[in-house]
């Protein structure tokens, strides 16, 4: 079973648990699968591209189902240009990740740099989600579309977390809840197949292992998503988002500080 990677039993158990919790979280509050799952899997010994590839399968499945269910609320022509911008900018992000993965005099040095990069991205997500207050506008300048979706593409390729920039742009649109969620699902789905192809092209076997693990974990994805949606319909989502942001902040800070505290 070499295609599943050379991991220990506890790592496969952790993988299943992380997959479940990540999908449950995203089902409850609408974001967080990559932000929670990728750093935890990486800290537990999975290669960064393996973790991103595995979460890619979960996100693609979730967003595909969501876009299908909300297809009547989606203005599909409006998704074409931002979707293409996002896809085009995935490649520079993947190249940047490949560079970091081979940076430094030792694998440990490159691993610490990637870990701290993850921490910085998580802190930026917390700042963006928790402190930037946006209001909807009828005619948002098109330049913001290019900025938001190019940043999203780079972040998706670089660290597997491209959702926050898109979410902020959507918050500025005069859309109702279904239109906003439908657009987000469409964007997430568009980006995942190109990302999977680019990861396998750049990293080879380790990314393919992540894709296979992600496919084998789909029952966990379905279960976590279903439970998350049901829980989210009953609980105060604002409070849950605050708790999630606090957890992201702690994970981000630990990722940044760990090399210094354990050095």
C-alpha positions in Angstrom: 0.0 0.0 0.0 2.8 2.4 -0.9 0.4 4.6 -2.7 -1.0 5.5 0.8 2.4 6.8 1.9 4.7 5.6 4.6 2.8 6.8 7.6 2.2 5.2 11.0 -1.1 4.0 12.1 -1.7 7.0 14.4 -1.1 9.3 11.5 -3.9 7.7 9.5 -6.2 7.9 12.6 -5.3 11.6 12.9 -5.9 12.1 9.2 -9.4 10.7 9.6 -10.2 12.8 12.6 -8.8 16.0 11.0 -10.8 15.3 7.9 -14.0 14.9 9.9 -13.5 18.0 12.1 -12.4 20.2 9.1 -15.5 19.3 7.1 -17.8 19.6 10.1 -16.4 23.1 10.8 -16.9 24.2 7.2 -20.4 22.8 7.3 -21.1 24.8 10.4 -19.6 28.2 9.7 -18.9 28.1 5.9 -15.1 28.2 6.0 -12.1 26.6 7.8 -11.5 23.2 6.2 -8.2 24.2 4.7 -7.2 26.6 7.4 -7.7 23.9 10.1 -6.9 20.7 8.2 -3.7 21.7 6.3 -1.6 23.0 9.2 -2.6 20.2 11.6 -1.8 17.5 9.0 1.5 19.2 8.2 2.4 19.4 11.9 1.6 15.6 12.2 4.2 14.7 9.6 2.3 14.8 6.3 4.1 16.6 3.5 2.6 20.1 2.8 1.6 19.1 -0.7 0.1 15.9 0.5 -2.0 17.8 3.1 -3.1 20.4 0.5 -4.0 17.7 -2.1 -6.1 15.7 0.5 -8.0 18.8 1.6 -8.5 19.7 -2.1 -10.6 16.5 -2.5 -12.7 17.4 0.5 -13.2 21.0 -0.6 -14.0 20.0 -4.2 -16.6 17.6 -3.0 -18.2 20.0 -0.6 -18.3 22.9 -3.0 -19.5 20.8 -5.9 -22.5 19.6 -3.9 -23.1 23.1 -2.6 -23.0 24.6 -6.1 -25.3 21.9 -7.4 -27.9 22.5 -4.6 -27.8 26.3 -5.1 -27.4 26.3 -8.9 -30.6 28.3 -9.3 -29.2 31.1 -7.2 -25.9 31.3 -9.1 -25.5 33.7 -12.0 -23.1 31.5 -13.9 -21.8 34.1 -16.4 -20.7 36.3 -13.5 -18.4 33.4 -12.3 -16.4 33.1 -15.5 -14.0 36.0 -15.3 -13.2 35.8 -11.5 -12.9 32.0 -11.9 -10.4 32.3 -14.7 -8.3 35.0 -12.8 -8.2 32.7 -9.8 -7.1 29.7 -11.8 -4.4 31.6 -13.7 -2.8 32.7 -10.4 -2.8 29.3 -8.8 0.4 28.4 -10.8 2.6 31.2 -9.2 1.5 30.0 -5.7 2.3 26.4 -6.5 5.7 27.4 -7.8 6.3 29.5 -4.7 5.5 26.5 -2.5 7.8 24.2 -4.5 10.6 26.8 -4.0 10.1 26.9 -0.3 9.9 23.1 -0.1 13.4 23.0 -1.5 14.8 26.1 0.3 17.6 26.1 2.8 20.5 23.8 3.6 18.3 21.0 5.1 14.8 19.6 4.9 14.2 20.8 8.5 15.0 24.4 7.6 12.6 24.4 4.7 10.0 22.7 6.9 10.3 25.5 9.5 9.9 28.2 6.9 6.8 26.5 5.4 5.4 26.1 9.0 5.9 29.8 9.7 4.4 30.8 6.3 1.3 28.8 7.3 1.2 30.7 10.6 1.4 34.1 8.9 -1.4 33.1 6.5 -3.6 32.0 9.4 -3.0 35.3 11.3 -3.9 37.2 8.1 -7.1 35.2 7.8 -8.0 36.0 11.4 -7.4 39.7 10.7 -9.3 39.7 7.5 -12.3 37.8 8.9 -12.4 39.3 12.3 -11.4 42.9 12.0 -12.1 44.1 8.4 -15.6 45.4 8.2 -17.1 45.7 4.7 -20.4 46.9 3.3 -22.1 45.8 0.1 -21.9 48.2 -2.9 -23.9 48.2 -6.1 -21.0 48.9 -8.4 -17.7 47.7 -6.9 -14.8 48.8 -9.2 -13.6 45.9 -11.3 -10.0 46.4 -10.1 -11.0 44.9 -6.8 -12.1 41.7 -8.6 -8.7 41.4 -10.1 -7.0 42.0 -6.8 -9.2 39.7 -4.7 -9.1 36.7 -7.1 -5.4 37.0 -8.0 -4.6 37.0 -4.3 -7.0 34.1 -3.8 -5.3 32.1 -6.6 -1.8 32.6 -5.3 -2.8 31.7 -1.7 -4.7 28.6 -2.9 -1.6 27.4 -4.8 0.9 28.4 -2.1 -0.8 27.1 1.0 -4.2 25.7 0.0 -6.2 28.5 1.6 -7.7 30.7 -1.1 -11.1 31.2 0.3 -10.8 34.4 2.5 -10.0 36.8 -0.3 -13.0 35.6 -2.3 -15.2 35.7 0.8 -14.2 39.4 1.5 -15.0 40.3 -2.2 -18.4 38.5 -1.9 -19.2 40.5 1.2 -19.1 43.7 -0.9 -21.7 42.4 -3.4 -25.4 43.3 -3.0 -26.4 39.6 -2.9 -28.6 37.6 -0.6 -27.3 34.6 1.4 -28.0 32.0 -1.3 -26.4 34.0 -4.0 -23.3 34.6 -1.9 -22.9 31.0 -0.8 -23.6 29.7 -4.4 -20.9 32.0 -5.8 -18.4 30.9 -3.2 -19.2 27.2 -3.8 -18.7 27.8 -7.6 -15.4 29.5 -7.1 -14.1 26.8 -4.7 -15.1 24.1 -7.1 -13.5 25.8 -10.2 -10.1 26.1 -8.5 -9.7 22.5 -7.1 -9.2 20.5 -10.3 -6.5 22.8 -11.7 -4.8 22.9 -8.2 -4.8 19.1 -8.1 -3.2 18.8 -11.5 -0.6 21.4 -10.7 0.3 19.8 -7.4 0.9 16.4 -9.1 2.9 18.1 -11.8 5.2 19.9 -9.4 5.4 17.4 -6.5 4.6 14.0 -8.1 4.0 11.0 -5.8 3.5 12.9 -2.5 0.6 14.9 -4.0 -0.9 11.8 -5.6 -0.8 10.2 -2.2 -2.8 13.1 -0.8 -5.4 12.9 -3.6 -5.8 9.1 -2.9 -6.1 9.7 0.8 -8.7 12.4 0.1 -10.8 10.1 -2.1 -10.6 7.3 0.5 -11.7 9.8 3.1 -14.8 10.9 1.2 -17.2 9.0 3.5 -15.8 11.0 6.4 -16.3 14.2 4.3 -19.9 13.4 3.7 -20.5 12.6 7.4 -18.7 15.7 8.7 -20.4 18.0 6.2 -23.9 16.6 7.0 -23.5 16.9 10.7 -21.9 20.3 10.4 -24.8 21.7 8.4 -27.3 20.4 10.9 -25.4 21.8 13.8 -24.9 25.1 12.1 -28.6 25.4 11.5 -29.2 25.2 15.2 -26.4 27.2 16.8 -25.4 30.8 16.8 -23.0 31.1 13.8 -21.5 34.4 14.9 -20.3 32.9 18.2 -19.0 29.8 16.4 -17.1 32.0 13.9 -15.5 33.9 16.8 -14.4 30.6 18.4 -13.1 29.3 15.1 -11.1 32.5 14.6 -9.6 32.3 18.1 -8.5 28.7 17.3 -7.0 29.8 14.0 -5.1 32.5 15.8 -3.7 30.1 18.3 -2.7 27.6 15.6 -1.1 30.4 13.6 0.9 31.8 16.5 2.1 28.3 17.5 3.3 27.7 14.0 5.2 31.0 13.9 6.7 30.6 17.4 7.4 26.9 17.5 10.9 27.0 15.9 12.0 29.6 18.4 10.4 27.9 21.4 11.8 24.5 20.5 15.1 25.7 19.1 
